[in-house]
Amino acid sequence: MERICGKHGQEISTHELIASAAAYPDVLIDLGTGDGRFVLRTARAHPVQYVIGVDACRDNLREASRHAPSNALFLIANALALPNDLRGLASAITINFPWGTLLTGLLADDTPLWATLASLARAGAALEIRLNGGALAEAGWTLASGGQQVRRLARAAGFHLAAPRALTAHDLRACPTTWARRLAFGRDPNALYLTGTYTEVHMDAARMATDQERYNLWHAHSR
Ligand SMILES: C[S@@+](CC[C@H](N)C(=O)[O-])C[C@H]1O[C@@H](n2cnc3c(N)ncnc32)[C@H](O)[C@@H]1O
């Protein structure tokens, strides 16, 4: 995969990725990470967690990636077409205020995103999704119908999500992402929070074979 450090992109191998993450008991993957603020704040607040931010757009990540602490990593990738490198690494996954294909990927019946989320998750991994009401409306959903649809697709993919909760301006101000702040101080703070866990691990033959190799690699590097 391609990691970004300031102006430069460089290839990071599966081996390097697993070896870096294996030094930490917890791995958080933030999809659609934007300018990386959430990843930097989380990595600094939780030095025992390895925090990986993924976004399709590199320009917004130049600054944050230049200041990344050793437990943070920024990757450039389309969340709907992630390579296998991150498979089974995540003890937590966050998606904060998605738009574009990341949002439609969460809402449509026929996209690969939910299968990808399931492939990233360890058993029991936490999933947190924050949805912007304005972006949902542009995609043709209300907060209520969008929340229900995400919950339904999550269940089919092996995640159990609790009933969605509306986020107040106060909640948004406390959430350390740039878009949470924009919404909190905008005219109509209108957002939804869904949280839950991954309750299944779907094992096909290919996953079993590669998982065994990855397991060996992980244990060779974990402290
Ligand atoms: C509204 S911004 C939110 C950024 C950040 N999570 C925040 O809360 O400040 C949505 C982000 O999703 C990213 N995005 C949209 N579709 C994507 C995809 N298919 N794969 C990866 N990132 C995507 C965009 O590049 C953008 O940075």
The ligand as an SDF file (V2000), in Angstrom:
LIG
                    3D

 27 29  0  0  0  0  0  0  0  0999 V2000
  -16.3840   15.0540    4.8910 C   0  0  0  0  0  0  0  0  0  0  0  0
  -14.7770   14.4160    4.8230 S   0  0  0  0  0  0  0  0  0  0  0  0
  -14.5620   13.8340    6.5180 C   0  0  0  0  0  0  0  0  0  0  0  0
  -13.1150   13.7970    6.9210 C   0  0  0  0  0  0  0  0  0  0  0  0
  -12.8360   13.3970    8.3690 C   0  0  0  0  0  0  0  0  0  0  0  0
  -13.2730   12.0470    8.6530 N   0  0  0  0  0  0  0  0  0  0  0  0
  -13.4480   14.3790    9.3190 C   0  0  0  0  0  0  0  0  0  0  0  0
  -14.3830   13.9780   10.0520 O   0  0  0  0  0  0  0  0  0  0  0  0
  -13.0080   15.5310    9.3600 O   0  0  0  0  0  0  0  0  0  0  0  0
  -14.9870   12.8560    3.9420 C   0  0  0  0  0  0  0  0  0  0  0  0
  -13.6690   12.1970    3.5470 C   0  0  0  0  0  0  0  0  0  0  0  0
  -13.9530   10.9320    2.9600 O   0  0  0  0  0  0  0  0  0  0  0  0
  -12.9760   10.7000    1.9600 C   0  0  0  0  0  0  0  0  0  0  0  0
  -13.4840    9.6780    1.0500 N   0  0  0  0  0  0  0  0  0  0  0  0
  -14.6040    9.7030    0.2940 C   0  0  0  0  0  0  0  0  0  0  0  0
  -14.7230    8.5660   -0.4120 N   0  0  0  0  0  0  0  0  0  0  0  0
  -13.6550    7.7960   -0.0860 C   0  0  0  0  0  0  0  0  0  0  0  0
  -13.2310    6.5050   -0.4550 C   0  0  0  0  0  0  0  0  0  0  0  0
  -13.9320    5.7580   -1.3430 N   0  0  0  0  0  0  0  0  0  0  0  0
  -12.1000    6.0080    0.0720 N   0  0  0  0  0  0  0  0  0  0  0  0
  -11.3740    6.7350    0.9640 C   0  0  0  0  0  0  0  0  0  0  0  0
  -11.7300    7.9820    1.3650 N   0  0  0  0  0  0  0  0  0  0  0  0
  -12.8610    8.5030    0.8500 C   0  0  0  0  0  0  0  0  0  0  0  0
  -12.8060   12.0660    1.3040 C   0  0  0  0  0  0  0  0  0  0  0  0
  -11.5880   12.1620    0.5780 O   0  0  0  0  0  0  0  0  0  0  0  0
  -12.8540   12.9780    2.5190 C   0  0  0  0  0  0  0  0  0  0  0  0
  -11.5590   13.2130    3.0290 O   0  0  0  0  0  0  0  0  0  0  0  0
  1  2  1  0
  2  3  1  0
  2 10  1  0
  3  4  1  0
  4  5  1  0
  5  6  1  0
  5  7  1  0
  7  8  2  0
  7  9  1  0
 10 11  1  0
 11 12  1  0
 11 26  1  0
 12 13  1  0
 13 14  1  0
 13 24  1  0
 14 15  1  0
 14 23  1  0
 15 16  2  0
 16 17  1  0
 17 18  1  0
 17 23  2  0
 18 19  1  0
 18 20  2  0
 20 21  1  0
 21 22  2  0
 22 23  1  0
 24 25  1  0
 24 26  1  0
 26 27  1  0
M  CHG  2   2   1   9  -1
M  END
$$$$
